[in-house]
Amino acid sequence: MTLLCLCFLWQTALAEVIKSPNGKLTLTFALQADGVPTYHLTYKGRDVIKTSKLGLELKNAPALTSGFTVADSKQRTFDESWQPVWGEVKTIRNHYNELAVTLKQAATDRTVRVRFRVFDDGLGFRYEFPRQPKLDYFTIKEERTQFALAGDHKAFWLPGDYDTQEYSTVTSKLSEVRGKMKAAVTGNASQTTFSPTGVQTPLMLKSQDGLYINIHEAALIDYSCMHLELDDKNFVLESHLTPDAVGDKGLIQTPALSPWRTVIVSDRAGDILESKLVLNLNEPTKFKDTSWIKPVKYVGVWWEMITGKSTWSYTNMDNIKLDSVDYRKVKPNGTHGANTAHVKEYIDFAALHGFDAVLVEGWNIGWEDWFGKHKDYVFDFVTPYPDFNVPELQQYAASKNVKIIMHHETSGSVRNYERHLDSAFQFMNKYGYNAVKTGYVGDIVPLGHHHYDQWLINHYNYVLEKAAEHHIMVNGHEAVRPTGLARTYPNLIGNEAARGTEYEAFGGSNPDHTTILPFTRLIGGPMDYTPGIFQTQISVINPQNKSFVHSTLVRQMALYVTMYSPLQMAADLPENYNKHLDAFQFIKDVAVDWDDTHVLEAEPGDYITIARKAKGKSSWFIGSTCDENGRTSNIKLDFLAPGKKYVATIYADAKDAHYEKNPQAYTIRKLNVTRKTKLAQYCAPGGGYAISVMEATK
């Protein structure tokens, strides 16, 4: 027998195989001849991830990439159901087969465990570092986890960046990433790209033979955020961690765990959207009481500043120091949006239409000189401008059964925020605020750190924990992309972490943008996308701003269903809703918490149609969004209860509607339906439809 055959038999003998509960996915772990750990994933016999290497390079220490033997191996099956505090479904099943392989590196006497969990919808795996004498403290130079793909897949990607995700998604083959990268990197308040082929997660892929593959991470705790470096010759993706201020990629003390690396896969696009794999890989919440955490539908003093109609600042001063300016003695600019009388108008609007809360930005001193200076002491988070009466507004809001949402923009000055965090949350408790929108616009201070390095990851999670102590819900903007941590910290009710609606006032987003985000950004958790813009020509609000929203009015309504979030904003100005109260009725009616969800049809970059059942009610809501080409959507209502009759109110694009030429053209009609009903509905270019389905009363 030849040496080659002996090596093959030796390697095969070390291979371990587990399958998903339904048998469609197969995970194979094996050591290569030089003790390099590898894994291989197939779906229905087709390669999803070809044989790929595992391991980490360490700083000033031997690498954890080779020289391993298998010291132990265990398999188990786990099956439970759990109920989220809020979510897309009432109950989530967590069912997987697990393989835990303990690896021994004899030359260094170090141990690493790799734990694989294979679900019906994909794979999660992580590194575990037990407490041990020869591996107590270590610094990660780079993680070397590979995802070897089976071909030149179609990819929906963002440029890899340590500081922002606010780019337009590029759709291309993997082999085209390098050529398209330069144009894909558009300007941002803080950005640090690192490679002509580096991309972000969640990364959505489609193979030529029809497999949909999503690569991301779950449970990002005390670790650096992962990007993916593409070898565009061999189509191998490799993990690339965000460095800290001195270039290190993780300071680890054992025992320790890496985040889970996730691969969701199916031959049906809708399965990617319905997957709960990322949530299931996070730990259950440790909060004993979650009664204070409630989904929120809100309006706010925000869009008028985004469009340039109003300002965050109270004056037109510059070069200020908070502790040396008496705002009572300075000249107001007359454009400050967050004034008492104006906020009362929003409170009245919210109360009239049944909204839960009003977000107010620009209420606190410091906005004249907040950005781009790398200031440490930029805000104190407790001192209002002279025209914003905190006690009066809280009493007024309470009398209308409306909450005010706090706004904490940090300008990236993380140390300053942590310094003021206790007093800021105590201030919120004193005046009845139960939710805060945080912001991290600009470069991180202390300088050198990045929005997604380990130090910032720990900061974001620290804010969540401190907020929970004060029974405060958090909506984080410019923070790291979600990794399912809302299961562990259900007070994380919203995140931005992507190119949101605000960019429609900064030149616009591509018409296919909202047909992609659910397949990418939303895989890790909900987004505060701030939909609902009815006046899509921004010049009507601010004649100096020639941007327009790349969407029909009706699609803005559909986004409340397709862009899932327990925190949903009706982002437009009240006066624009008052012109279309018939259409605004859908935004008033649509739920923000759900018992059930069905993806009726989907193709990333082209269209998405989703039906959701309101929490604790018999009513359903359907939303559909499509790209710039338009289409006819064909759906069945077989998710409705047998034997019951319903009334569907269909908000649709008019025949001549178009996201650019005629965005406000819509129709509303009612239709009696049952679970046997089939619907064919036209969607205009950049449009869609929204349907409320209520049980018939007669």
Solvent accessible surface area in square Angstrom, and as a share of the most:
residue,aa,sasa,rsa
1,M,166,0.74
2,T,86,0.50
3,L,135,0.67
4,L,144,0.72
5,C,61,0.36
6,L,92,0.46
7,C,49,0.29
8,F,132,0.55
9,L,90,0.45
10,W,112,0.39
11,Q,55,0.24
12,T,71,0.41
13,A,82,0.63
14,L,48,0.24
15,A,35,0.27
16,E,41,0.18
17,V,76,0.44
18,I,8,0.04
19,K,104,0.44
20,S,3,0.02
21,P,42,0.27
22,N,71,0.36
23,G,37,0.36
24,K,87,0.37
25,L,0,0.00
26,T,25,0.15
27,L,0,0.00
28,T,35,0.20
29,F,0,0.00
30,A,11,0.09
31,L,0,0.00
32,Q,47,0.21
33,A,62,0.48
34,D,91,0.47
35,G,4,0.03
36,V,13,0.08
37,P,3,0.02
38,T,3,0.02
39,Y,1,0.00
40,H,54,0.24
41,L,0,0.00
42,T,23,0.13
43,Y,10,0.04
44,K,97,0.41
45,G,71,0.68
46,R,73,0.27
47,D,56,0.29
48,V,0,0.00
49,I,0,0.00
50,K,85,0.36
51,T,69,0.40
52,S,0,0.00
53,K,90,0.38
54,L,2,0.01
55,G,3,0.03
56,L,1,0.00
57,E,48,0.21
58,L,9,0.04
59,K,86,0.37
60,N,146,0.75
61,A,43,0.33
62,P,81,0.51
63,A,37,0.29
64,L,3,0.01
65,T,34,0.20
66,S,44,0.28
67,G,42,0.40
68,F,7,0.03
69,T,73,0.43
70,V,43,0.25
71,A,64,0.50
72,D,58,0.30
73,S,39,0.25
74,K,129,0.55
75,Q,100,0.45
76,R,112,0.41
77,T,92,0.53
78,F,59,0.24
79,D,76,0.39
80,E,61,0.27
81,S,72,0.47
82,W,35,0.12
83,Q,116,0.51
84,P,24,0.15
85,V,51,0.29
86,W,19,0.07
87,G,7,0.07
88,E,36,0.16
89,V,27,0.16
90,K,105,0.45
91,T,65,0.38
92,I,5,0.03
93,R,143,0.52
94,N,7,0.04
95,H,40,0.18
96,Y,3,0.01
97,N,32,0.16
98,E,5,0.02
99,L,0,0.00
100,A,11,0.08
101,V,0,0.00
102,T,17,0.10
103,L,2,0.01
104,K,66,0.28
105,Q,12,0.05
106,A,80,0.62
107,A,104,0.80
108,T,33,0.19
109,D,67,0.34
110,R,9,0.03
111,T,25,0.14
112,V,5,0.03
113,R,66,0.24
114,V,2,0.01
115,R,46,0.17
116,F,0,0.00
117,R,35,0.13
118,V,0,0.00
119,F,6,0.03
120,D,59,0.31
121,D,35,0.18
122,G,0,0.00
123,L,0,0.00
124,G,0,0.00
125,F,0,0.00
126,R,32,0.12
127,Y,3,0.01
128,E,8,0.04
129,F,3,0.01
130,P,32,0.20
131,R,188,0.69
132,Q,23,0.10
133,P,125,0.78
134,K,120,0.51
135,L,6,0.03
136,D,71,0.37
137,Y,148,0.56
138,F,16,0.07
139,T,26,0.15
140,I,0,0.00
141,K,121,0.51
142,E,11,0.05
143,E,0,0.00
144,R,81,0.30
145,T,0,0.00
146,Q,38,0.17
147,F,0,0.00
148,A,6,0.05
149,L,1,0.01
150,A,51,0.39
151,G,23,0.22
152,D,29,0.15
153,H,6,0.02
154,K,78,0.33
155,A,0,0.00
156,F,3,0.01
157,W,3,0.01
158,L,34,0.17
159,P,0,0.00
160,G,2,0.02
161,D,0,0.00
162,Y,19,0.07
163,D,11,0.06
164,T,5,0.03
165,Q,6,0.03
166,E,18,0.08
167,Y,2,0.01
168,S,29,0.19
169,T,15,0.09
170,V,29,0.17
171,T,56,0.32
172,S,8,0.05
173,K,93,0.39
174,L,1,0.01
175,S,52,0.33
176,E,72,0.32
177,V,0,0.00
178,R,124,0.45
179,G,72,0.69
180,K,84,0.35
181,M,13,0.06
182,K,183,0.78
183,A,89,0.69
184,A,11,0.09
185,V,50,0.29
186,T,68,0.39
187,G,65,0.63
188,N,40,0.20
189,A,47,0.37
190,S,6,0.04
191,Q,62,0.28
192,T,45,0.26
193,T,57,0.33
194,F,47,0.20
195,S,22,0.14
196,P,72,0.45
197,T,6,0.03
198,G,1,0.01
199,V,2,0.01
200,Q,4,0.02
201,T,4,0.02
202,P,12,0.07
203,L,0,0.00
204,M,0,0.00
205,L,0,0.00
206,K,51,0.21
207,S,10,0.06
208,Q,151,0.67
209,D,87,0.45
210,G,22,0.21
211,L,2,0.01
212,Y,16,0.06
213,I,1,0.01
214,N,0,0.00
215,I,0,0.00
216,H,0,0.00
217,E,0,0.00
218,A,0,0.00
219,A,19,0.15
220,L,3,0.02
221,I,75,0.38
222,D,73,0.38
223,Y,1,0.00
224,S,0,0.00
225,C,0,0.00
226,M,0,0.00
227,H,0,0.00
228,L,0,0.00
229,E,52,0.23
230,L,5,0.03
231,D,55,0.28
232,D,16,0.08
233,K,169,0.72
234,N,97,0.50
235,F,39,0.16
236,V,31,0.18
237,L,0,0.00
238,E,35,0.16
239,S,2,0.01
240,H,29,0.13
241,L,0,0.00
242,T,1,0.00
243,P,17,0.11
244,D,22,0.11
245,A,46,0.36
246,V,118,0.68
247,G,44,0.43
248,D,18,0.09
249,K,22,0.09
250,G,2,0.02
251,L,102,0.51
252,I,11,0.05
253,Q,103,0.46
254,T,5,0.03
255,P,92,0.58
256,A,20,0.15
257,L,93,0.46
258,S,5,0.03
259,P,1,0.01
260,W,3,0.01
261,R,0,0.00
262,T,0,0.00
263,V,0,0.00
264,I,3,0.01
265,V,1,0.01
266,S,4,0.03
267,D,60,0.31
268,R,99,0.36
269,A,4,0.03
270,G,3,0.03
271,D,46,0.24
272,I,0,0.00
273,L,22,0.11
274,E,59,0.27
275,S,22,0.14
276,K,31,0.13
277,L,1,0.00
278,V,5,0.03
279,L,45,0.22
280,N,8,0.04
281,L,5,0.02
282,N,4,0.02
283,E,101,0.45
284,P,73,0.46
285,T,44,0.26
286,K,160,0.68
287,F,42,0.17
288,K,212,0.90
289,D,68,0.35
290,T,36,0.21
291,S,78,0.51
292,W,35,0.12
293,I,8,0.04
294,K,123,0.52
295,P,31,0.20
296,V,11,0.06
297,K,19,0.08
298,Y,3,0.01
299,V,2,0.01
300,G,2,0.02
301,V,0,0.00
302,W,10,0.03
303,W,1,0.00
304,E,6,0.03
305,M,6,0.03
306,I,16,0.08
307,T,2,0.01
308,G,44,0.43
309,K,99,0.42
310,S,15,0.09
311,T,46,0.27
312,W,63,0.22
313,S,17,0.11
314,Y,20,0.08
315,T,1,0.01
316,N,127,0.65
317,M,68,0.30
318,D,93,0.48
319,N,132,0.68
320,I,7,0.04
321,K,142,0.60
322,L,13,0.06
323,D,117,0.60
324,S,84,0.54
325,V,31,0.18
326,D,48,0.25
327,Y,12,0.05
328,R,197,0.72
329,K,169,0.72
330,V,35,0.20
331,K,175,0.74
332,P,67,0.42
333,N,30,0.16
334,G,75,0.72
335,T,64,0.37
336,H,13,0.06
337,G,3,0.03
338,A,0,0.00
339,N,41,0.21
340,T,23,0.13
341,A,70,0.54
342,H,46,0.20
343,V,0,0.00
344,K,50,0.21
345,E,102,0.46
346,Y,5,0.02
347,I,0,0.00
348,D,55,0.28
349,F,15,0.06
350,A,0,0.00
351,A,36,0.28
352,L,137,0.68
353,H,21,0.09
354,G,65,0.62
355,F,6,0.03
356,D,64,0.33
357,A,3,0.02
358,V,0,0.00
359,L,2,0.01
360,V,2,0.01
361,E,6,0.03
362,G,0,0.00
363,W,3,0.01
364,N,1,0.01
365,I,14,0.07
366,G,2,0.02
367,W,13,0.04
368,E,23,0.10
369,D,7,0.04
370,W,55,0.19
371,F,84,0.35
372,G,50,0.48
373,K,113,0.48
374,H,85,0.38
375,K,49,0.21
376,D,42,0.22
377,Y,83,0.32
378,V,2,0.01
379,F,0,0.00
380,D,17,0.09
381,F,0,0.00
382,V,43,0.25
383,T,51,0.30
384,P,44,0.28
385,Y,1,0.01
386,P,63,0.40
387,D,42,0.22
388,F,5,0.02
389,N,65,0.33
390,V,5,0.03
391,P,60,0.38
392,E,69,0.31
393,L,0,0.00
394,Q,21,0.09
395,Q,130,0.58
396,Y,59,0.22
397,A,0,0.00
398,A,73,0.56
399,S,87,0.56
400,K,77,0.33
401,N,136,0.70
402,V,5,0.03
403,K,86,0.37
404,I,1,0.00
405,I,8,0.04
406,M,2,0.01
407,H,6,0.03
408,H,0,0.00
409,E,7,0.03
410,T,0,0.00
411,S,15,0.10
412,G,0,0.00
413,S,0,0.00
414,V,0,0.00
415,R,125,0.46
416,N,0,0.00
417,Y,0,0.00
418,E,64,0.29
419,R,128,0.47
420,H,33,0.15
421,L,1,0.01
422,D,66,0.34
423,S,51,0.33
424,A,0,0.00
425,F,0,0.00
426,Q,105,0.47
427,F,29,0.12
428,M,0,0.00
429,N,71,0.36
430,K,151,0.64
431,Y,48,0.18
432,G,33,0.31
433,Y,7,0.03
434,N,45,0.23
435,A,4,0.03
436,V,1,0.00
437,K,10,0.04
438,T,2,0.01
439,G,1,0.01
440,Y,4,0.01
441,V,33,0.19
442,G,6,0.06
443,D,56,0.29
444,I,1,0.01
445,V,15,0.08
446,P,46,0.29
447,L,105,0.52
448,G,40,0.38
449,H,35,0.15
450,H,29,0.13
451,H,2,0.01
452,Y,2,0.01
453,D,0,0.00
454,Q,17,0.08
455,W,93,0.33
456,L,0,0.00
457,I,3,0.01
458,N,57,0.29
459,H,4,0.02
460,Y,18,0.07
461,N,14,0.07
462,Y,86,0.33
463,V,4,0.02
464,L,8,0.04
465,E,79,0.35
466,K,31,0.13
467,A,0,0.00
468,A,13,0.10
469,E,123,0.55
470,H,35,0.16
471,H,89,0.40
472,I,0,0.00
473,M,2,0.01
474,V,6,0.03
475,N,7,0.04
476,G,4,0.04
477,H,11,0.05
478,E,35,0.16
479,A,5,0.04
480,V,20,0.11
481,R,4,0.01
482,P,11,0.07
483,T,4,0.02
484,G,1,0.01
485,L,15,0.07
486,A,13,0.10
487,R,21,0.08
488,T,10,0.06
489,Y,24,0.09
490,P,3,0.02
491,N,0,0.00
492,L,19,0.10
493,I,1,0.01
494,G,1,0.01
495,N,9,0.05
496,E,4,0.02
497,A,3,0.02
498,A,3,0.02
499,R,26,0.09
500,G,3,0.03
501,T,2,0.01
502,E,26,0.12
503,Y,26,0.10
504,E,10,0.04
505,A,3,0.03
506,F,104,0.43
507,G,52,0.50
508,G,11,0.11
509,S,3,0.02
510,N,68,0.35
511,P,17,0.11
512,D,31,0.16
513,H,8,0.04
514,T,4,0.02
515,T,0,0.00
516,I,1,0.01
517,L,7,0.03
518,P,7,0.04
519,F,0,0.00
520,T,11,0.07
521,R,11,0.04
522,L,26,0.13
523,I,26,0.13
524,G,4,0.04
525,G,14,0.14
526,P,13,0.08
527,M,1,0.00
528,D,3,0.02
529,Y,8,0.03
530,T,5,0.03
531,P,1,0.00
532,G,0,0.00
533,I,0,0.00
534,F,0,0.00
535,Q,21,0.09
536,T,1,0.00
537,Q,66,0.29
538,I,0,0.00
539,S,36,0.23
540,V,88,0.51
541,I,21,0.11
542,N,24,0.12
543,P,89,0.56
544,Q,156,0.69
545,N,25,0.13
546,K,159,0.67
547,S,17,0.11
548,F,39,0.16
549,V,0,0.00
550,H,28,0.13
551,S,1,0.01
552,T,0,0.00
553,L,0,0.00
554,V,1,0.00
555,R,6,0.02
556,Q,6,0.03
557,M,0,0.00
558,A,0,0.00
559,L,1,0.01
560,Y,3,0.01
561,V,0,0.00
562,T,2,0.01
563,M,2,0.01
564,Y,15,0.06
565,S,1,0.01
566,P,0,0.00
567,L,3,0.02
568,Q,5,0.02
569,M,1,0.00
570,A,0,0.00
571,A,1,0.01
572,D,3,0.02
573,L,6,0.03
574,P,20,0.13
575,E,76,0.34
576,N,6,0.03
577,Y,0,0.00
578,N,81,0.41
579,K,129,0.55
580,H,31,0.14
581,L,85,0.42
582,D,78,0.41
583,A,0,0.00
584,F,0,0.00
585,Q,71,0.32
586,F,0,0.00
587,I,0,0.00
588,K,65,0.28
589,D,52,0.27
590,V,2,0.01
591,A,22,0.17
592,V,20,0.11
593,D,22,0.11
594,W,2,0.01
595,D,24,0.12
596,D,47,0.24
597,T,16,0.09
598,H,65,0.29
599,V,5,0.03
600,L,47,0.23
601,E,28,0.13
602,A,16,0.12
603,E,27,0.12
604,P,1,0.01
605,G,9,0.09
606,D,53,0.28
607,Y,53,0.20
608,I,0,0.00
609,T,0,0.00
610,I,5,0.03
611,A,0,0.00
612,R,3,0.01
613,K,52,0.22
614,A,3,0.03
615,K,71,0.30
616,G,69,0.67
617,K,129,0.55
618,S,42,0.27
619,S,12,0.08
620,W,10,0.03
621,F,4,0.02
622,I,0,0.00
623,G,0,0.00
624,S,0,0.00
625,T,0,0.00
626,C,0,0.00
627,D,11,0.06
628,E,77,0.34
629,N,111,0.57
630,G,17,0.16
631,R,56,0.20
632,T,72,0.42
633,S,0,0.00
634,N,100,0.51
635,I,9,0.05
636,K,114,0.48
637,L,1,0.00
638,D,72,0.37
639,F,28,0.11
640,L,1,0.01
641,A,35,0.27
642,P,100,0.63
643,G,87,0.84
644,K,85,0.36
645,K,137,0.58
646,Y,4,0.02
647,V,45,0.26
648,A,0,0.00
649,T,15,0.09
650,I,1,0.00
651,Y,7,0.03
652,A,1,0.01
653,D,7,0.04
654,A,15,0.12
655,K,195,0.83
656,D,97,0.50
657,A,4,0.03
658,H,40,0.18
659,Y,27,0.10
660,E,87,0.39
661,K,167,0.71
662,N,51,0.26
663,P,15,0.10
664,Q,60,0.27
665,A,20,0.15
666,Y,44,0.17
667,T,66,0.38
668,I,63,0.32
669,R,101,0.37
670,K,145,0.61
671,L,66,0.33
672,N,127,0.65
673,V,3,0.02
674,T,49,0.28
675,R,87,0.32
676,K,178,0.75
677,T,29,0.17
678,K,149,0.63
679,L,15,0.07
680,A,68,0.53
681,Q,15,0.07
682,Y,82,0.31
683,C,0,0.00
684,A,0,0.00
685,P,26,0.16
686,G,0,0.00
687,G,0,0.00
688,G,0,0.00
689,Y,1,0.00
690,A,0,0.00
691,I,1,0.00
692,S,4,0.03
693,V,0,0.00
694,M,71,0.32
695,E,63,0.28
696,A,32,0.25
697,T,136,0.79
698,K,223,0.94
